[in-house]
Amino acid sequence: MTEAPETPGGQVADAVRGNWVDRLAPEATRPYLRLSRADRPIGTWLLLLPCWWGLALAIASSGRTPTLYDFWIAVGCAIGAFLMRGAGCTWNDITDRDFDGAVARTASRPIPSGQVSVKGAMIWLVLQALMAFGILLTLNLPTIVLGIVSLVPVCIYPFAKRVTWWPQVFLGLAFNWGALLAWTAHTGSLSLAPVLLYIAGIAWTLFYDTIYAHQDREDDALIGIKSTARLFGENTKSWLRGFMIATLALMGAAVLVALVPGGNFLALVAALAGVWAMGWHLSWQLVRLDIDDADLCLRLFRSNRDAGLIPALFFAVAILV
């Protein structure tokens, strides 16, 4: 097992150097913000982007001009993604505290490093969840129900890596729920299009989180943690190519189901162009990937913020044309 890197001032090993938490946050709040991964915003982006996909596609499919309520859905999703990503990470670190202490990259996290007690983490978890629930209550009843149900995959995910080689599927179930939630917040009900978009997001999560998991492949093997990175090994690129194709095919199908009935050809072209452009970004990641280069794996994982922003921006254009 590799030796944990030194992290002065309580910094977490895999956080971006000079992040706002380490530089600007009051010292007393830093351990809790680190527990919520506020110093590593990529997770918030990956939770938020499916929300924006679902909302933008729902608005484009309705053919109506966005309202102030739609603007609030977009903003509320952003705040909620920050809070629920923080709550989910807090829960993950509580359940994984013994494993994290045995892995070099995660030993500096607040609980295994002694910055935050388990009791303190539980209180912080509840506070974040309550604030997120307050935002959820501003939306319609079907969305509130969906938001409550989303807690099931969030609670299950930390335990999945102990019993299955496919914990990334459970992460995908949790991280892409926003596609269903934001669509329902706009329309008041679910339909085939957001379900296809949701499954596309799960395939995308399998793509990016397998890349991420290759950082810990050796340590995970030593402590018995399962992952798709360990399962696929040297065949990783072939599997990732399959996940990429599934992501694009399902997202393209969601666009067709949502927009073809409206008969707006320009909106359809704009949305499909976003799917196509995302495909180029994922292909670029595949070409660059070296599963034995942990630093490169982390950089490629983080680049999925841009990959997910691409369809979100094109879906927004589809609203305007």
Secondary structure by P-SEA (a helix, b strand, c coil): ccccccccccccccccccccccccccccaaaaaaaaccccaaaaaaacaaaaaaaaaaaaaacccccaaaaaaaaaaaaaaaaaaaaaaaaaaaaaaaaaaacccccccccccccccaaaaaaaaaaaaaaaaaaaaaccaaaaaaaaacccccccccccccccccaaaaaaacccaaaaaaaaaacccccaaaaaaaaaaaaaaaaaaaaaaccaaaaaaaacccccccccccaaaaaaaaaaaaaaaaaaaaaaaaccccccaaaaaaaaaaaaaaaaaaaaaaaacccccaaaaaaaaaaaaaaaaaaaaaaaaaacc
